[in-house]
């Protein structure tokens, strides 16, 4: 069963779950990325986590994150890099 680290963050009273992904995820087609996001969201709900799952990845760890999220989160997420997310990731999701 695949396991994923999760950083749970509350921003302006709203909860988000940042899930760092690597491997072939950055180059995957959008339909594959969306399907993985849905799988992660279902796993988060099953684990009792609340919030929107946002997959994040990085081509260069020192650069801002790349992510799959609504436009409303862009400005907030641009302040993160993959090191910050890894440091904040204290939980784990398991996809059955």
trRosetta pair geometry for C-beta under 8 A, 3 or more apart (Angstrom, degrees):
i j d omega theta_ij theta_ji phi_ij phi_ji
1 94 5.2 39 137 -176 126 101
1 95 6.3 -175 -173 74 86 53
1 96 6.0 -27 -127 -111 123 38
2 94 7.2 158 86 -152 48 54
2 95 4.9 2 62 44 99 107
3 92 5.6 -5 -173 -175 102 117
3 93 7.1 158 -156 81 52 47
3 94 5.3 -20 -101 -99 75 76
4 19 5.1 23 154 -160 132 111
4 20 7.7 178 -169 60 92 58
4 21 7.3 -20 -132 -85 123 79
4 40 6.6 -40 55 -119 160 110
4 43 7.9 100 36 95 118 153
4 92 6.7 148 75 -158 42 64
4 93 4.7 -15 60 58 98 96
4 94 7.8 -179 20 -77 72 31
4 95 7.5 45 -4 -19 111 100
5 19 7.2 153 82 -142 54 62
5 20 6.1 -2 69 39 106 101
5 86 7.1 44 111 -128 156 60
5 89 3.8 47 159 168 113 142
5 91 7.4 123 -165 78 54 46
5 92 6.1 -40 -103 -101 44 71
6 17 5.2 -20 -163 -169 113 101
6 18 7.0 140 -160 70 56 49
6 19 5.5 -23 -103 -91 75 80
6 44 7.5 139 -122 -102 154 103
6 49 7.2 -57 147 -109 159 166
6 89 5.9 134 69 -143 20 88
6 90 7.8 -56 82 57 68 47
6 91 4.3 -40 68 81 105 96
6 92 6.3 175 10 -93 95 16
6 93 5.4 83 -43 -21 128 98
7 17 7.3 148 72 -161 47 49
7 18 4.3 -15 59 59 102 104
7 19 7.9 -165 23 -69 71 36
7 20 7.9 58 -5 -23 107 94
7 85 5.1 -135 -3 -158 148 69
7 88 3.7 59 -139 105 123 104
7 89 4.4 -71 -59 -77 81 61
7 90 7.2 79 -114 8 57 69
7 91 7.8 164 -82 33 20 88
8 15 6.7 -11 -170 -164 91 104
8 16 7.7 165 -152 85 48 44
8 17 5.7 -18 -100 -105 68 74
8 49 6.7 -137 -97 -149 125 116
8 51 6.6 152 -142 19 88 158
8 90 7.5 -69 22 50 92 95
8 91 6.0 39 -20 11 110 134
9 15 7.2 151 83 -151 43 56
9 16 5.3 -18 66 63 93 89
9 17 7.8 169 23 -88 73 27
9 18 6.4 30 3 -9 119 109
9 88 6.8 17 -68 162 103 148
10 13 6.8 0 178 -124 103 13
10 14 6.9 157 -155 74 65 30
10 15 5.3 -32 -98 -92 76 68
10 16 7.8 158 -95 18 28 68
11 14 5.9 -31 70 63 70 84
11 16 6.5 -5 16 7 110 115
11 76 5.6 60 -169 -152 161 154
14 51 7.5 117 161 -127 67 86
14 52 7.7 3 162 8 108 109
15 50 5.4 75 69 107 152 85
15 51 3.2 -99 120 -87 98 109
15 52 7.4 148 98 13 65 65
16 51 5.2 -171 -92 179 14 119
16 52 5.3 -29 -117 62 73 84
16 53 7.9 139 -168 -99 67 14
16 54 5.5 2 -176 0 114 121
16 69 8.0 17 -146 -125 135 134
16 73 6.9 111 -99 -122 156 137
17 40 7.8 -166 106 150 125 111
17 44 5.6 -175 28 -118 171 145
17 49 6.0 64 -81 149 141 140
17 51 4.8 131 -27 97 88 121
17 52 6.9 -164 23 88 81 35
17 53 4.8 -32 72 -103 111 60
17 54 6.7 157 75 21 53 70
17 93 7.9 78 166 -47 139 132
18 54 5.5 -28 -103 73 60 99
18 56 5.2 2 -167 -3 97 131
18 67 7.9 -59 -133 -120 94 127
18 80 7.6 -92 -130 150 162 169
18 85 5.1 -113 128 -136 135 114
18 88 7.3 49 56 87 127 124
18 89 7.5 -105 88 -81 94 91
19 40 5.5 -117 13 -161 171 150
19 53 6.0 4 -6 -165 125 97
19 54 7.0 163 20 78 78 44
19 55 5.3 -42 73 -105 98 57
19 56 6.7 150 68 20 42 78
19 93 6.8 -33 -112 23 127 134
20 56 5.4 -42 -97 77 57 92
20 57 6.7 117 -159 -92 64 52
20 58 7.9 -24 -144 -1 104 96
20 82 6.1 93 -126 -148 128 92
20 85 5.2 138 -59 118 112 132
20 86 6.4 0 -20 -73 161 76
20 89 6.8 -72 5 -63 112 148
21 25 4.0 -18 137 53 121 174
21 26 7.7 169 104 -46 95 69
21 36 7.1 74 -115 143 159 145
21 55 5.1 -7 -1 -163 130 107
21 56 7.1 144 17 67 78 39
21 57 5.1 -55 70 -72 77 106
22 25 6.4 120 105 31 4 114
22 26 7.5 -8 -143 -19 43 104
22 57 6.3 149 -87 -133 51 104
24 27 5.9 -72 -166 55 65 96
24 28 5.7 87 135 -58 85 95
25 28 5.5 -43 -145 3 33 122
25 33 6.8 98 -167 -105 81 84
25 36 6.7 -93 -123 65 107 174
25 55 7.0 -133 179 174 138 135
25 57 5.8 -176 100 -72 117 149
26 57 4.9 -152 -76 126 96 151
26 59 6.6 134 -160 -77 156 81
26 66 7.0 77 -126 77 100 144
28 32 3.9 -103 169 87 121 131
28 33 5.4 151 91 -53 112 80
28 36 7.6 72 90 -9 162 135
29 32 5.1 94 60 7 74 102
29 33 7.2 -140 101 -4 38 89
30 33 5.4 -55 -145 39 37 113
30 34 6.1 37 156 -20 69 105
31 34 5.8 -51 -144 38 30 111
31 35 6.3 32 154 -20 62 106
32 35 5.7 -52 -146 36 31 112
32 36 6.4 31 154 -18 64 104
33 36 5.9 -55 -150 36 30 110
33 37 6.4 32 151 -20 64 106
33 55 6.8 -147 -167 65 90 152
33 68 5.5 175 158 -81 120 153
34 37 5.5 -52 -148 35 33 114
34 38 6.5 34 152 -19 65 104
34 68 7.4 -157 -83 -178 57 145
35 38 5.7 -53 -150 36 33 112
35 39 6.5 36 150 -20 65 103
36 39 5.5 -51 -148 35 35 114
36 40 6.3 34 153 -17 66 105
36 55 6.5 53 107 -73 111 152
37 40 5.7 -55 -148 38 31 111
37 41 6.3 34 152 -22 65 105
37 53 6.0 166 -164 102 75 112
37 54 7.9 5 -134 -123 113 26
37 55 5.4 -105 -89 -14 90 115
37 68 5.7 -111 -72 102 139 137
38 41 5.5 -50 -145 34 32 113
38 42 6.4 33 155 -18 64 103
39 42 5.8 -55 -151 36 30 110
39 43 6.4 29 151 -17 64 107
39 95 5.4 27 160 -129 112 134
40 43 5.6 -53 -146 38 33 112
40 44 6.3 38 152 -24 65 103
40 53 4.5 168 113 178 108 157
40 55 6.7 139 21 -68 160 95
40 93 6.1 75 -149 117 79 161
40 95 7.1 -62 -86 -74 53 116
41 44 5.6 -51 -149 33 32 114
41 45 6.6 32 153 -18 64 103
41 52 7.5 -22 -113 -153 110 49
41 53 4.4 -138 -79 17 72 128
42 45 5.8 -53 -150 36 32 111
42 46 6.3 32 152 -18 64 108
43 46 5.6 -55 -146 39 32 113
43 47 6.2 28 155 -16 66 109
43 93 4.5 94 123 -178 126 112
43 94 6.4 -168 -159 72 125 38
43 95 4.9 -79 -72 -89 140 67
43 96 7.6 167 -104 0 96 74
44 47 5.8 -60 -146 41 29 108
44 49 4.2 -74 -171 67 86 118
44 51 7.1 -90 166 65 143 80
44 53 5.4 -172 -14 -64 148 115
44 93 5.9 -43 -73 -108 68 131
45 48 7.8 53 178 -64 30 18
45 49 7.2 -84 -69 59 26 71
46 96 7.9 -75 120 -6 170 116
47 91 8.0 127 145 169 146 124
47 93 6.1 -120 -17 -118 152 74
47 94 7.6 124 -76 31 121 77
49 91 7.2 128 -88 138 132 159
49 93 7.6 -68 7 -87 146 103
52 69 7.7 101 127 -133 126 95
54 67 5.5 14 167 -173 106 120
54 68 6.6 -179 -159 72 64 62
54 69 4.4 8 -131 -79 117 114
54 73 6.5 -127 -104 136 152 165
54 77 7.3 -125 150 -94 152 141
55 67 6.6 162 90 -151 53 65
55 68 4.8 19 55 32 98 111
56 65 4.7 -25 -162 -168 114 132
56 66 7.0 142 -160 77 61 48
56 67 4.6 -22 -103 -97 75 94
56 77 7.3 -157 -104 -161 121 124
56 80 7.5 -37 -152 106 155 132
56 82 7.1 176 132 -103 111 76
56 85 5.8 -160 83 -93 147 167
57 65 7.2 117 58 -162 27 81
57 66 5.3 -31 70 68 77 100
57 67 7.5 160 21 -82 62 47
57 82 7.4 9 -168 -94 28 120
58 61 5.3 89 124 -94 146 46
58 63 6.5 156 -157 66 100 87
58 65 6.0 -73 -77 -118 91 57
58 66 6.4 158 -93 15 39 88
58 81 6.7 60 -104 -171 145 73
58 82 3.9 -93 -8 -40 144 129
59 63 6.8 -12 63 53 83 137
59 66 6.8 55 -14 -12 89 132
60 63 4.2 68 77 1 103 115
61 81 6.4 83 172 164 56 114
61 82 5.0 -86 -133 51 76 120
61 83 6.2 78 176 -39 105 93
62 81 6.5 -14 -150 -151 21 153
63 81 6.7 141 81 -123 27 107
64 77 7.7 104 178 131 106 72
64 78 5.0 -4 -157 -156 147 62
64 79 7.6 7 -125 -40 108 9
64 80 6.9 85 -151 71 73 50
64 81 6.2 -99 -112 -87 31 73
65 77 5.7 -84 67 166 124 99
65 78 7.5 -139 45 -108 82 31
65 80 5.1 1 -11 92 125 96
65 81 6.2 179 -47 -125 76 30
65 82 6.3 130 -96 -61 87 66
65 85 6.9 80 -87 -29 137 133
67 73 7.4 -88 110 111 143 121
67 77 5.3 -60 14 164 155 156
69 73 4.2 -60 144 64 137 135
69 74 7.1 178 87 -64 109 61
69 77 6.5 131 41 -24 152 156
70 73 5.8 93 66 5 72 99
71 74 5.5 -26 -160 -12 49 121
73 76 5.5 -68 -162 49 58 111
73 77 5.3 47 148 -20 91 115
74 77 6.1 -67 -141 42 23 103
74 78 6.3 32 162 -33 63 105
75 78 6.0 -50 -152 19 27 116
76 79 6.6 -63 -179 21 37 109
77 80 5.7 -55 -164 27 55 113
80 84 4.7 -132 -150 75 81 135
80 85 5.9 72 172 -48 128 91
81 84 5.4 103 52 5 62 101
81 85 7.6 -128 102 -1 35 90
82 85 5.6 -53 -149 38 39 111
82 86 6.2 42 152 -22 69 105
83 86 5.7 -54 -147 36 31 112
83 87 6.3 32 154 -20 64 106
84 87 5.7 -55 -150 35 30 112
84 88 6.4 18 156 -10 65 111
85 88 5.9 -65 -146 44 31 105
85 89 6.2 43 153 -41 67 103
86 89 5.7 -45 -145 16 30 118
